[in-house]
């Protein structure tokens, strides 16, 4: 097995090796959601609304997969840094994957049994509820495959293999997007499935993804049904859950907070909600490089911390924050200049919603560097096995700044108050993040900091 050693060479290069390919993988995953919305929108408002009701629930459940991935990365990357033997590493990967799939099966069953009640409580009308219930059971079936897929990808990144992780994400997305129109509208012997077809395309894409990931993991020696597979199972589960549970909660906080902020925007009317939604979709694309950087910094920090190279781990955080600042300001300039054309792409040209979206992009775009610093700090602290700090940072940003700021702002200043709250949430969290990094030994500003040589 040939691992990529992230404890040697320039820190920026180690970050780039893992993060660079992940940009394409994350874009591919985002494209699946956009394709669903595009094709289902052609069937009418009810199927599109159905996916809207399903999304917050599935996003919250998907946080489990993200949390378990963070736990797997922390355990395996630190073990690699300590130069543990291959059999132990394979056993850890096996434990992480089995734990993830087992929890996902339980989550899928609970979701399938409670979906109708959840959508009703969320206010789904009769038509939207009917369509949502065509989608939900099939999506629930896909959840164990999603978790297995994401945990294995975290294993690849822990070994420094970001290219394989991204390639398999792209492969899964190609199948899901390619099958979307075939299954939704029907083609040849395949009858029209409508909303259920979108869910089935997602299921097939995830099955392909986890299958490819498992084959690759075995061939590279990352995963194996090694002798005595239950050895140290309790320790592996404890270590994974110690990081994974708070990390899962951290990732669930953001969609929950965004729902509350959207409710504040709704007090200004449907056009404001449409514009806000369009702007956040553009923002999600602009954030891809920063999200990729957060995926890459975890293995770098984990391997170096495990190898007792704390200064190098801090150097990785410093390099990541410099990248966040530089890219964030460049993205802010691009969004400010091209805000209106971008807004028009996601909202009807000439509509009032375009104005709301344009204002959001021109103002909030300048603060995206702060959100990048947040997600990279969280990933670094998770890899350092200090997930309570990252959870507290995310929780504080949403509950202490963004949500109350949005509601107070909209009552005092209207839409401008919403924008001000978003900027404050992104910028003020940088100071809080620096404090948390200092408490966990990862502060990027330190008198002993040694930035890796170029």
C-alpha positions, 0 to 999 in steps of 0.5 A: 500500500502506497500512502501519501505522506502529508508530514513531508514537503511544503504544507501548501503542497500537502493541502493542494494534493488533497483539496485540489481534486475535491473541488471537482468532486464537491461540484459534482455532488452539487450538480446532482441536486441542481439536476433534480431541481431542473428536471422535476421543475419541468413536471410542475410545482408539486414535484419541485416543492416536494424536493424542497420539503425533503431537503431539510430532513435529508440534509439533517440526516446526511449530517450523520454521514459527514460526522462519521467521515470526520471521525474516520478521518481523525482516527485513521490519519492520526494512526498513519502519523503514528506509523501504525501497522497496516493491519491495524489501519485496515481494521480501523477502516473496516470498523468505521465503515461497518459502524456507519452503515449500521447507524445508517440502516437504523436512520433510514428505517426511522426516516421511512416510518416518520417521513409522512408525519414530518412533511405534514408538520412542515406544512406540505400540502396534499399534492406536495405531500403525495410527491414527497412520499414517492421520493422519501422511501427510495431515498431512505434505501439509498442512505446506507450506501451514501454513508458507506460511500462517504466514510470510505472517501474519508478513509482515502483522504486520510491516506492522502488520496484525494484524487480517488475520493473526488473521482468516485464522487464524480462517477456517482454523480454522472450515474445519478444525473445521467439517469435522471431524465431517463427515469423521471420522464421514461425512455424506451421500455422504462416507464415514466416514474416522475418524482420517484425516478429522481430518487431512484437515480440517486440510489443507483448513483450511490450504489455505484459509488460505494461499489467503486469505493469498496473495490478501490479500497480493497485493491489499494489495501486500505480495507480488508477483511483482516484476521480478528476483525473484532479486535479493538472494535470498542476502542475504534467505535469510541474514538470515531463516535467521540469525534463523529457525534459532535461533528454530525451535530455541527453540520446539522446546525447550519441547515437548521439555522438557515431555515430560521433565517429564511423564515425571517426573510419570509416576513418581507414576502415571496420575492425576498425568499426567492431572491435569498434562495437564488443568492444562496445557490450561487454562494454554494458554488462560490464556496466549493474551493473553501469546502474542498480546502476543509476536506483537505486540511483534516488529513494534513492536520491528523497525520502531522498531529499523530506524528507529533509535528504540532508546528507543522499542523499549525502551519497547515492551518495558517496556510489554509487561512491565508488561502481563505482570505485571498480566495474569499476577497477575490470571490467577493470582487467577482460576485460584486461585479457579476452579481446581477447576471448570476442572480438572473440565472437562478431567478426570472429575469426582470423579477423583483427576486433578482434585486434581492439576490443581487444585493445579497451577493454584492454585500455578503460575498465580501465576507465569504473568507470568514466562512472558509476560515470557520469550516477549515478551523472546524475540520482541523479541530475535528482531525485533532480530536477536539470536536466540541470546540468545532461544535461550539463554534458552529453553534455559537455562530448560528444561535448567538449571531446569525439567527438573532441578528437576522430577526432583529435586523429585519425588524429594524432595517428590513432586508439590509438587516438580513445582509448585515447579520450574514456578514457579521456571522461570517466575520465575527466567527473568525475571532472566535475561531482563532480563540478555539484554535489556540485552546486546541494547540492549532492557532495559526498565529504563534510565536513558535509557528514554523511555516513549511519551506517552499 
